[in-house]
Amino acid sequence: MTNQSVVNAIMNNTDGVTKFQTTIDSDHRYIHEGIGFELPVTTATINAAGTYYISLKPAAGCYVHLKPTKIWSSANILKYELYEGSTIDAAGDVATPVNKNRNSTTVSKVTCKTAATTTVDGTLLDIATVDTGGTPSSSSGGAIGGGTDEIVLKPNTQYTVKLTNIGLTTATVGYLGLFWYEETTGVSS
């Protein structure tokens, strides 16, 4: 290995924002690069046994790395489910993901709707529950930890997050922070 190749290796591991050698995790670096996004959602009141849907559809060529969801509930137990291949009605409110690097002009390539309606849920990919109170967790439903727990979504495919109030009698409001980063490659070769 030549001196120049050592210098090149070091420079390739330098963070573009701080100019330091990177020891940050990949999520943190993707935020620095302007490709980390979050969809903050406050649901409408979900009655006992009621549901609330959020739809996500990555554009063609956009590989979404969906990370564990921050989720909590105001008054009752919520079940969180992620589905692939859902059938969505036209209803719902357009929601705009936020670029986590507020200095970046990069816009998410994911079309999002809150208060969506579905006719078919699709294939279940993830499930968790969250109890009331406390502070939000960076873990999916407060049960799964670690940034390596992600699901890489297919481009041009409809996904839904389904929240179900599984408490017995009380209505609740759900609060979520759906975090992902976007890349142009889905499988490493």
Rosetta silent file (secondary structure, phi, psi, omega in degrees, C-alpha in Angstrom):
SEQUENCE: MTNQSVVNAIMNNTDGVTKFQTTIDSDHRYIHEGIGFELPVTTATINAAGTYYISLKPAAGCYVHLKPTKIWSSANILKYELYEGSTIDAAGDVATPVNKNRNSTTVSKVTCKTAATTTVDGTLLDIATVDTGGTPSSSSGGAIGGGTDEIVLKPNTQYTVKLTNIGLTTATVGYLGLFWYEETTGVSS
SCORE:     score description
SCORE:     0.000 S_00000001
   1 L     0.000  128.003 -179.445    0.000    0.000    0.000 S_00000001
   2 L   -82.907  163.866  177.028    1.471    3.349   -1.024 S_00000001
   3 H   -59.006  -38.875 -178.850    1.429    6.499    1.066 S_00000001
   4 H   -66.112  -37.563  179.023   -1.026    8.052   -1.394 S_00000001
   5 H   -68.684  -32.380  175.139   -3.455    5.131   -1.067 S_00000001
   6 H   -66.119  -45.564  177.854   -3.343    5.510    2.730 S_00000001
   7 H   -60.157  -43.830  179.273   -4.083    9.240    2.388 S_00000001
   8 H   -62.097  -41.261  178.941   -6.952    8.446   -0.033 S_00000001
   9 H   -63.187  -41.546  178.738   -8.403    5.884    2.372 S_00000001
  10 H   -65.448  -44.542 -178.483   -8.306    8.405    5.203 S_00000001
  11 H   -64.961  -33.660  178.030   -9.874   11.136    3.058 S_00000001
  12 H   -69.197  -19.365  178.440  -12.669    8.789    1.957 S_00000001
  13 L  -102.175   19.100  179.174  -13.556    8.287    5.634 S_00000001
  14 E   -96.980  130.341  177.956  -13.717   12.009    6.371 S_00000001
  15 L   -69.343  133.485 -177.466  -17.113   13.488    7.138 S_00000001
  16 L   -66.910  -25.508 -178.216  -17.999   16.246    4.679 S_00000001
  17 L   -86.791  -52.054 -173.466  -19.514   18.511    7.355 S_00000001
  18 L   -89.327  -19.107 -175.837  -17.076   18.209   10.264 S_00000001
  19 L    66.272   14.908  177.196  -13.939   17.269    8.221 S_00000001
  20 L   -98.814  161.054  171.452  -13.103   14.712   10.931 S_00000001
  21 E   -60.252  135.291 -176.451  -12.590   10.984   10.551 S_00000001
  22 L   -79.736  125.924  169.723  -16.033    9.445   10.768 S_00000001
  23 L  -128.104   11.332  177.006  -16.837    7.449   13.811 S_00000001
  24 L   -82.620  158.759  178.918  -20.509    8.301   13.625 S_00000001
  25 L   -76.048  170.128 -174.849  -23.032    5.653   12.657 S_00000001
  26 H   -63.747  -37.980  179.108  -24.442    5.469    9.146 S_00000001
  27 H   -58.782  -44.910 -179.781  -27.780    7.100   10.077 S_00000001
  28 H   -61.866  -43.578 -179.969  -25.926   10.112   11.442 S_00000001
  29 H   -65.849  -39.775  178.607  -23.760   10.324    8.317 S_00000001
  30 H   -64.056  -33.324  174.217  -26.788   10.058    6.024 S_00000001
  31 H   -63.735  -46.030  177.346  -28.336   12.980    7.866 S_00000001
  32 H   -57.537  -38.681 -178.016  -25.127   14.963    7.232 S_00000001
  33 L   -77.005   -6.492  176.765  -25.337   13.982    3.548 S_00000001
  34 L    81.134   21.404  178.595  -28.914   15.289    3.335 S_00000001
  35 L  -118.214   15.859  176.195  -30.580   11.949    2.530 S_00000001
  36 E  -102.462  129.192 -174.593  -32.125   11.268    5.958 S_00000001
  37 E  -128.929  153.396  174.292  -35.829   12.079    6.284 S_00000001
  38 E  -135.154  140.367  173.206  -38.490   11.977    8.977 S_00000001
  39 E  -110.703  101.841  177.257  -42.261   12.042    8.712 S_00000001
  40 E   -81.323  130.667 -176.167  -43.641   13.422   11.983 S_00000001
  41 E  -132.571  131.052  166.207  -47.262   12.354   12.486 S_00000001
  42 E  -115.438  118.816 -176.275  -49.882   13.188   15.087 S_00000001
  43 L   -75.935  164.224  164.791  -52.957   11.072   14.406 S_00000001
  44 L   -69.634  171.141  176.101  -56.544   12.088   14.785 S_00000001
  45 L   -61.165  129.921  178.001  -58.277   10.567   17.791 S_00000001
  46 E  -106.872  113.316 -179.661  -58.421    6.793   17.328 S_00000001
  47 L   -66.688  163.534  176.566  -61.470    5.313   19.047 S_00000001
  48 L   -53.137  131.142 -178.157  -61.287    1.990   20.883 S_00000001
  49 L    68.391    6.229  179.106  -60.730   -0.773   18.280 S_00000001
  50 L   -84.112  167.946 -178.966  -60.303    1.949   15.625 S_00000001
  51 E  -128.976  161.609  176.403  -57.498    2.226   13.055 S_00000001
  52 E  -145.441  132.089 -176.546  -55.412    4.954   11.436 S_00000001
  53 E  -116.039  144.059  171.810  -53.342    4.531    8.262 S_00000001
  54 E  -124.016  129.507 -179.530  -50.267    6.282    6.904 S_00000001
  55 E  -106.495  143.057  178.627  -49.272    5.522    3.314 S_00000001
  56 E  -133.282  128.962  176.281  -45.733    5.563    1.926 S_00000001
  57 E  -137.276  104.568  176.988  -44.812    5.050   -1.716 S_00000001
  58 E   -65.942  145.552  176.866  -41.155    5.350   -2.777 S_00000001
  59 L   -70.067  165.986  174.445  -40.579    6.619   -6.324 S_00000001
  60 L   -58.600  135.578  178.828  -39.077    4.390   -9.016 S_00000001
  61 L    79.880    3.250 -178.960  -35.348    3.935   -8.340 S_00000001
  62 L  -107.877  115.768  179.371  -35.652    5.064   -4.701 S_00000001
  63 E  -101.904  109.853 -177.080  -34.628    2.498   -2.076 S_00000001
  64 E   -90.388  126.719  174.707  -35.950    3.543    1.317 S_00000001
  65 E  -100.623   92.853 -177.713  -34.147    2.224    4.403 S_00000001
  66 E   -80.316  123.848 -176.390  -36.948    2.461    6.977 S_00000001
  67 L   -96.035  170.399  176.519  -35.566    2.531   10.509 S_00000001
  68 L   -53.561  139.640 -173.475  -37.258    1.650   13.819 S_00000001
  69 L   -90.010  133.631  169.150  -40.172    4.005   14.432 S_00000001
  70 E   -77.701  124.885 -176.668  -40.472    6.406   17.340 S_00000001
  71 E  -149.960  138.922  172.594  -44.027    5.871   18.528 S_00000001
  72 E  -152.012  167.586 -172.068  -46.092    6.606   21.587 S_00000001
  73 E  -129.902  145.119 -176.595  -49.738    6.847   22.586 S_00000001
  74 L   -79.050  -33.902 -170.753  -51.633    9.392   24.672 S_00000001
  75 L  -147.098   -1.459 -174.981  -54.134    7.141   26.452 S_00000001
  76 L  -155.861  168.914  178.861  -54.254    3.549   25.283 S_00000001
  77 L   -75.947  131.253  177.099  -52.232    0.671   23.859 S_00000001
  78 E  -111.775  139.771  171.088  -51.493    1.016   20.132 S_00000001
  79 E  -102.179  130.621  178.141  -50.543   -1.775   17.748 S_00000001
  80 E  -106.157  128.160  175.937  -48.141   -0.745   14.963 S_00000001
  81 E  -134.109  140.208  175.348  -48.091   -2.776   11.731 S_00000001
  82 E  -112.952  126.542 -178.548  -46.166   -2.179    8.499 S_00000001
  83 E  -119.922  147.361  175.671  -47.647   -3.617    5.295 S_00000001
  84 E  -114.149  142.293  177.283  -46.275   -3.975    1.746 S_00000001
  85 L    77.713   28.718  179.926  -48.417   -4.069   -1.394 S_00000001
  86 L   -70.492  155.693  171.941  -51.371   -2.289    0.164 S_00000001
  87 E  -106.904  117.097 -174.919  -54.277   -1.028   -1.900 S_00000001
  88 E  -106.166  136.108  169.498  -54.908    2.617   -1.057 S_00000001
  89 L   -75.063  170.277 -179.784  -58.007    4.641   -1.866 S_00000001
  90 L   -69.058  -17.187 -176.046  -57.484    8.191   -3.133 S_00000001
  91 L   -66.627  161.477  177.885  -58.392    9.572    0.293 S_00000001
  92 L   126.561  162.214 -179.309  -55.846   10.905    2.733 S_00000001
  93 E  -105.340  126.741  178.728  -53.917   14.068    3.477 S_00000001
  94 E   -61.488  132.982  179.635  -50.642   14.686    1.665 S_00000001
  95 E  -125.348  139.694 -176.056  -47.784   14.816    4.166 S_00000001
  96 L  -106.544  118.779  175.576  -44.289   16.130    3.454 S_00000001
  97 L   -63.533  149.036 -179.015  -41.253   14.353    4.927 S_00000001
  98 E  -100.902  130.383  173.051  -38.700   16.637    6.591 S_00000001
  99 E   -72.405  124.127 -176.594  -35.044   16.510    5.573 S_00000001
 100 L   -69.293  -16.834  171.352  -33.183   15.967    8.866 S_00000001
 101 L   -99.587  100.832 -173.190  -30.338   18.175    7.572 S_00000001
 102 L   -68.493   -5.724  176.073  -32.073   21.531    7.503 S_00000001
 103 L   -93.141   -7.262 -177.880  -29.254   22.928    5.313 S_00000001
 104 L   -90.361  144.732  175.413  -29.980   20.461    2.513 S_00000001
 105 L   -99.123    3.849 -179.939  -32.316   21.205   -0.387 S_00000001
 106 L   -67.809  131.734 -179.243  -32.794   17.499   -1.169 S_00000001
 107 L  -105.939  140.900  179.077  -36.473   16.531   -1.198 S_00000001
 108 L   -61.236  145.680  176.468  -37.713   13.052   -0.319 S_00000001
 109 L   -99.649   24.479  179.158  -38.760   10.787   -3.174 S_00000001
 110 E  -111.829  126.648  174.576  -41.470    9.175   -1.040 S_00000001
 111 E   -86.229  125.252 -175.138  -45.124   10.138   -1.488 S_00000001
 112 E  -124.103  144.071  173.186  -46.794   10.159    1.931 S_00000001
 113 E  -137.736  140.807  171.824  -50.388   10.496    3.105 S_00000001
 114 E  -105.332  163.656 -177.110  -51.843   10.548    6.586 S_00000001
 115 E    52.205   38.304  179.393  -55.408    9.524    7.432 S_00000001
 116 E   -75.601  163.027  173.812  -55.272    7.244    4.383 S_00000001
 117 L  -124.672  143.996 -178.035  -57.847    4.561    3.697 S_00000001
 118 E  -124.441  154.936  171.699  -57.109    1.078    2.439 S_00000001
 119 E  -107.955  -24.443  176.438  -59.083   -1.728    0.863 S_00000001
 120 E  -139.201  127.999  179.576  -56.289   -4.324    1.239 S_00000001
 121 L   -68.951  -45.015 -177.846  -53.553   -4.197    3.894 S_00000001
 122 L   104.369 -153.851 -177.847  -51.042   -6.337    1.970 S_00000001
 123 E   -90.430  124.956  179.982  -48.156   -8.413    3.334 S_00000001
 124 E   -71.308  125.521 -179.991  -47.314   -7.850    7.003 S_00000001
 125 E  -109.816  -28.175 -174.929  -43.618   -6.903    7.408 S_00000001
 126 E  -154.581  148.086  179.659  -43.382   -5.601   10.976 S_00000001
 127 E  -150.207  142.652  177.639  -45.517   -5.494   14.122 S_00000001
 128 E  -160.827  166.189  172.849  -45.128   -3.998   17.591 S_00000001
 129 E  -127.144  155.315  176.768  -47.193   -2.517   20.402 S_00000001
 130 E  -136.535  136.240  178.635  -46.688    0.584   22.489 S_00000001
 131 L   -89.752  176.087 -177.132  -48.305    1.415   25.814 S_00000001
 132 E   -79.125  164.062  171.378  -49.379    4.860   26.971 S_00000001
 133 L    72.307 -172.812  178.608  -47.346    7.570   28.612 S_00000001
 134 L    74.667 -169.784  179.165  -43.625    7.937   29.006 S_00000001
 135 L  -105.485  157.865 -179.183  -41.282    9.476   26.509 S_00000001
 136 L   -63.092  147.675  179.172  -40.920    8.468   22.892 S_00000001
 137 L  -109.004  147.335  174.925  -38.551    5.631   22.162 S_00000001
 138 L   -83.113    5.248  178.601  -36.222    5.382   19.185 S_00000001
 139 L   -97.799  151.235  178.207  -37.128    1.712   19.109 S_00000001
 140 E   -63.597  112.633  179.191  -39.942    0.258   17.086 S_00000001
 141 L    62.868   18.586 -178.925  -42.878    0.234   19.455 S_00000001
 142 L    73.381   10.945 -172.915  -40.471    0.590   22.352 S_00000001
 143 L  -117.159  -23.204 -174.651  -39.440   -3.039   21.840 S_00000001
 144 E  -119.221  133.548 -179.237  -36.652   -3.174   19.264 S_00000001
 145 L  -117.565  165.535  173.308  -33.374   -1.327   19.544 S_00000001
 146 L    97.690  133.980 -179.018  -30.459   -0.581   17.339 S_00000001
 147 L   -70.869  -13.633 -179.029  -29.998    1.301   14.111 S_00000001
 148 L   -80.338   -8.859  178.487  -29.211   -1.898   12.221 S_00000001
 149 L   -85.807   92.811 -178.867  -32.839   -3.006   12.465 S_00000001
 150 L  -135.732  163.231  174.482  -34.180   -1.610    9.211 S_00000001
 151 E  -123.602  125.659  177.699  -36.370   -2.684    6.335 S_00000001
 152 E   -89.944  114.666 -176.532  -35.331   -1.733    2.795 S_00000001
 153 E   -82.002  150.219  177.594  -38.506   -0.901    0.900 S_00000001
 154 L   -77.119  142.976  174.384  -39.022   -1.673   -2.783 S_00000001
 155 L   -64.554  154.228  172.916  -39.259    1.262   -5.191 S_00000001
 156 L    51.776   38.081 -179.774  -42.639    2.116   -6.702 S_00000001
 157 L  -129.517  138.907 -178.137  -44.454   -0.099   -4.170 S_00000001
 158 L   -83.792  130.108  176.227  -47.260    0.936   -1.833 S_00000001
 159 E  -123.896  151.264  173.016  -46.660    0.572    1.922 S_00000001
 160 E  -135.500  145.750  167.780  -48.891    1.413    4.851 S_00000001
 161 E  -102.663  123.639 -179.766  -48.388    1.897    8.536 S_00000001
 162 E  -112.109  122.855  175.182  -51.529    0.743   10.328 S_00000001
 163 E  -107.517  128.774  179.105  -52.152    1.868   13.894 S_00000001
 164 E  -122.608  128.037  175.411  -54.859    0.042   15.812 S_00000001
 165 E   -77.635  105.481 -176.996  -56.151    1.129   19.211 S_00000001
 166 L  -100.188    8.777  172.604  -56.189   -2.219   21.008 S_00000001
 167 L   -71.252  165.765 -171.722  -57.207   -0.802   24.364 S_00000001
 168 L   -82.008  -41.470 -171.534  -60.660   -1.757   25.607 S_00000001
 169 L  -134.821  -19.117 -170.374  -62.594    1.483   26.060 S_00000001
 170 L   -98.722  138.641  171.791  -60.540    4.671   25.740 S_00000001
 171 L   -73.191  159.367 -179.258  -59.807    6.680   22.625 S_00000001
 172 E  -147.152  165.538  172.860  -56.169    7.665   22.048 S_00000001
 173 L  -120.048  134.513  178.465  -53.921    9.820   19.877 S_00000001
 174 E  -100.849  147.058  177.786  -50.792    8.335   18.326 S_00000001
 175 E  -128.141  127.527 -177.284  -47.516   10.160   17.799 S_00000001
 176 E  -133.183  152.947  167.309  -44.906    8.829   15.363 S_00000001
 177 E  -129.955   96.223  178.551  -41.576    9.768   13.895 S_00000001
 178 E   -82.996  117.538 -177.890  -41.004    7.627   10.805 S_00000001
 179 E  -114.122  137.178  175.923  -37.289    7.907    9.922 S_00000001
 180 E  -153.057  165.556  166.754  -35.600    6.681    6.765 S_00000001
 181 E  -126.797  158.757 -172.485  -32.805    7.413    4.355 S_00000001
 182 E  -120.064  132.927  177.799  -32.939    7.076    0.593 S_00000001
 183 E  -131.395  169.180 -178.896  -30.436    5.464   -1.754 S_00000001
 184 L  -100.012    2.356  179.193  -30.344    4.550   -5.454 S_00000001
 185 L  -126.927  137.540 -177.320  -29.234    0.929   -4.877 S_00000001
 186 L  -104.774  -24.610 -178.545  -31.296   -1.755   -3.140 S_00000001
 187 L  -136.035  130.111  176.172  -28.993   -4.770   -2.973 S_00000001
 188 L   -78.323  142.157 -176.760  -25.220   -4.794   -2.591 S_00000001
 189 L   -98.085    0.000    0.000  -23.509   -7.028   -5.108 S_00000001
